[in-house]
Amino acid sequence: MTTTTVTHRAYPIAPSVLRRLRERDDAGVTREPVTDGPGGAPLRCCLRHSTPGERIVLVSYAPLHRWAKETGAEPGAYDERGPIFVHAEACEGRAPGGSGYPQEMHGARRVLRAYDAQGHILGGTLIEMPAAEVDAALSEVFENPDVALVHVRAVEFGCFMVEVRRG
């Protein structure tokens, strides 16, 4: 039996979107930055955890809504928004060479939520495995040709962690 590995790429939030979110988030509110004393906040701008003392801001973000505007999809009731952490000022983004699943963003449990081209949920895959094995699980999800993108979310709070697309 031969297995085909489907290539995929994890995407941080685009710098142009981050600029708008820092000015006014997807709930229409301007949020105040804070100094992250202990560090450890999952930053969606650069796909790593914050370090102690970094300036961050918690904003409301609607990832599926933004993807739908870009693609013309109609996600309907699946269009949701929630809180994410980003740097308070522009950062360098994801480290060079980061093409697969961002292992720094992994936690105890994640769910891979697959969406079709219209933004409707096709299903979810619970991940309770080491970060090094998540790329294989993502490849398996993308074996379904109807999967257009995958959102990785934290199980405990349902927070959006990262968007993954083919290629």
N, C-alpha and C positions, 0 to 999 in steps of 0.2 A: 504494500500500500504506500503510495507516494503522497506526501503532504506538500501543498503549495503554501509558501509564506507570502502573505499579502503585506506589502510595505505600507507604512503609515508614518505620519509626522504629527507631533504635538506642537500646538501653537500658543505662544503667549498672546496676551491682548495687544493689538496693534497700537503703536505709539499715538496715532491720530485719535483713536478711541479713548486712550488713556488721558490725553489732554482734555477731551470733553468731559470725561468722568470726574476729573479733578475739579473742573469748573462747576459742573452740575451733573449729578449722577442720573441714572435711569429712573429714579423716583422723582426727579426734578428738584433735588435738594443739593445745596453746596455743603459739603462735609468738612469738618475741621481736622487737620492733621494732628497727630500725637507723636510723642517720642516713645518708641517701643523699648521699655526698660529691660525686660527679660529676653526679648527676641523670640524667635520661633513662629512668627505669624507667616502663614503660607502666602507668598506674594505671587499674584497672577500676572504681573508685568514681566517678571524675569524667571519665573518658575523655580524659585528656591525659597527657603525660609529666611526671614529677617534675622539680622544680628542685633545684639543689644545696642540700644542707642540710636538705631535708624529711625528716620521720620517716615511714618506710614499714615495711610488714611483708609478707613473702612467705608466703602461706597456700595450703593445698590447697582447691580449689573444684570442685564437681560441678554445672555449670550445667544439664545436661540432667536430672539427677536432681531438682533443685529445680523445674524447669519441669514435669516429669512429675507431681510431687506436687500442683502447682497445677492441672493440667489433667486428671489421672486417666489419663494416657498410661502405657504399659508399654514403655519403650525396650529392655528386655532387655540384651543384651551391649553395646549402644551407650552405656550409662550409664557414663561415665568421669569421672575427676577428675584435676586437674593444678594446677600452681602458677600463682598470679596475684599481682601486686603491688597493694596498696591502701594508702591513708594509714593510719598507725598510730592516728590519732584521727579522729573524724567530720569530714567536710569538707562543702563546700557542694554537692557533686555536679556534674553537668554544667552548663556555662554556659547561661544562658537563650538560647532561640532555636536550640539545637542539636537539630534534628530528623532530619536525614539522617545519612549516614555520617560518623563523627567523623574528619575528615581528619588530626588530630593523631596518631591511632592507626595511621595507615597506615605501612607499611614497604615494603621492596623487593618482597616477594612475600607474598601472602595467599591463603588458600583460603576460598571461600564454601561452607560445608558445609550443605546443605539437609536438613531433617528433615520427615517427615510428621506427622500428628496423633497417631500412636502413638510418635513419637520414633525412628523408624527412618530411617536415612540414605537419601536419594533420590539423592544424587550430590554432586559437588563441582565448583566452578569455580575454576580457577587464575587469580589476578589478578596481572598483571605490568604494571600501568598506573598513571598518575598518580592520586592520591587523588580528584581532581575527577571522574574517570570512573567511580568505583566505584558511585555511586548508580545510574547507568544499568545496570551489570551486576547490581546487586541487583534493580532493577525487572524485568529480564529473568528472573532466577531466580524471582521471585514471580509471573510470568505463568503458571507451572504451578499450577493450583488446589490440587494436593495438598500444596504446600509450606506448612507451618504456621509454621516459623521457620527462621532461618539463623544459624549460628554463624560468625563470622569468626575465622580462626585464622592464626597465623604459620606459614609453611611450614617454616622451618628447625627450629623446636623443637616445633611442633604446639600451641603455647600458645593457649588461648582468649583472644580479644581483646575481642569484643563480641557481644551478641545482637541480632538484628534481627528485627522482626515487622512484619506488615502494618499499615498505618494510619499 
